[in-house]
Every structure is written in C-alpha cells, then in structure tokens.
Amino acid sequence: MRPKLAAFPKCYMDDLCVHRTMTVFEWIELAATLGVDGLEFYSGFVEDDEAFLKEVKAALQKHRLAMPMLCCSPDFTQPDPVLLQTEIEREKRMIEITAFFGGQFCRVLSGQRRPELTREKGVAQVVRVIKALLPFAQEHGVVMTMENHYKDNYWQYPEFAQKMDVFVEIVDQIDSPWFGVNYDPSNTILAGEDPLVLLQRVKHRVVSMHASDRYLKSGTIEDLRKEENSVGYASRLSHGVIGRGMNDYDQIFSILHSVGFHSWISIEDGLDGMEDLRESVGFLRAKIDCHFKD
C-alpha cells in the first residue's frame, strides 16, 4: 500500500477562520480539483453543529474525498485547571468529530511554551493529560497524533515541545496503539534541528505526516526567535511550494518506506493559492511513485 495524499488549506486559514470570507464548502470545491485523496480539516473552521457536519460530510462524499486527519491545537500546558479542562473537553469533541467523518487521526499538541513553565512540570502535565485521553480515543477508533510542532497560527507562544529532546521525552512515555507521531520536517528546521535526525528517532512511531517546505523570507532563525512570542506566525516566516525548500524528500520517504509507512501525508502549502498547491501535489505524487513502489 502506498501513502495517500490529503490537502490542508494553509493558504486560506485566515479566510476560513478569521475573516470568514471563504466557507468550508468553497474550500472543498476548490480542493476537489487537486487530485488528492482527502482533505485534512482544522478545528478552527469546523462548526460543532449537527446539520453543518452532515452537510460537510455530504460535500466530501460528493467528490469522493476522505477526511482522514483533524488538525487540533489543544493547549495542554495551560496552568489554570478550569481552562485546562476546557482544552481537554474540546479535544474530546474533536475526536468525536473525527470519528463522525470516518477519520483515523486527531492531532494533539503539548501546548504553549509559557515563560514560567519548567520542562519537568510541562512534560509531566502533558503526558498525564494525553494518557487520560487514550481510552476515549480508543472508544472512538481514533489515533491521537502528536506533531513536532512550531506554533499554532493563533497562539502567543511557540510549542512547548518544539525542541526534539522535549518532544521525544513526551512521546517515549506514551506507549499505546491510540497514540502516534504526526511528523513535520519543516518544524524541525524551525527548531534549529535536523529533520532527518528526528525522523530516525521516531520513525517507528510515525502514523501520519505533514508535507511542507517553509522558508525565511528574510533574516535568520535567530531573528525568528526574537519575534516568536507574539500572536501568530512571525512575518518573516512563510510556507512554500514543496520541493523548493530545505527538506530532502528523497531521504524522508526512503526512511518512511523502510519502516513500512503507508498512511496519510497531508500537504501544507504556501500562501499563494491553488497553483502552488497543484505543484506540490505533483511533486509529492512523483516522490511517492519513486519511493513506494512495493
């Protein structure tokens, strides 16, 4: 079996989530022209309304598109117990919605890297919360996927587990078939680390992937660090067409093939719209054909 391709509307996130100038149905119609197998949804544009969800499901089925992955950004490092419970309940609901669409994977994160949070306390809290969610995920047949993450579009602080050693420390403490890794090579670069080194460390835990190629429009990683603690992405950071950036997809796909990976790869493309997405689809299709022949 070969990996399947999904598309994520990175280029339309503000249109879908903030300005509301694009509907999910309009995105589905656009994405149906890309030649992908499914669409990854984001919790920020999924309305928790039964009629809406049924209509979206019908729109996907019309185009024979799956919804395999739901991208959520739970803030499990939240220090306030009441707000933390809100994050937990929100994640539970997103797991239910993933199951409603027939999806397999629902993302979890560690949370924001608040200045006052120690590594020891943060790791312990994140592991405790995710472990507590495992029976719920199992009940709904959904795997929670923890991404080596940079920063949610609408967070103030970067990911608590942005660095490889913290990320691996958390992942290594959660041994369950209902938990795995959503690997994103670009996020490792933004952490100032080698994406291939991380992949070698977690390759047996990878159950899904974000395909992306990010780059700095100006300056250096150190310049980026100075701008991270503000809401949203730093202005110097951009997604780009996959295959044009710093990631070595021949090496990445070779490693994934070596461990029998055949799951979903979701495309996180740049900020210039559909033509860039089409180019990314073509690039990834060719690489999959090359590396996953058997």
Secondary structure, DSSP 8 states (H G I E B T S, - for coil): ---EEEEE-GGGHHHHHTS--S-HHHHHHHHTTTT-SEE-EEGGG----HHHHHHHHHHHHHTT-B--EEE----TT-SSHHHHHHHHHHHHHHHHHHHHTT-SEEEE---B--TT--HHHHHHHHHHHHHHHHHHHHHHT-EEEEE-----TT-SS-BTT-SHHHHHHHHHT---TTEEEEE-HHHHHHTTS-HHHHHHHHGGGEEEEEE-EEEESSS-HHHHHHT-SSSS--TTEEEE-TTSSS--HHHHHHHHHHTT--SEEEEE--SS-HHHHHHHHHHHHHHHHHH---
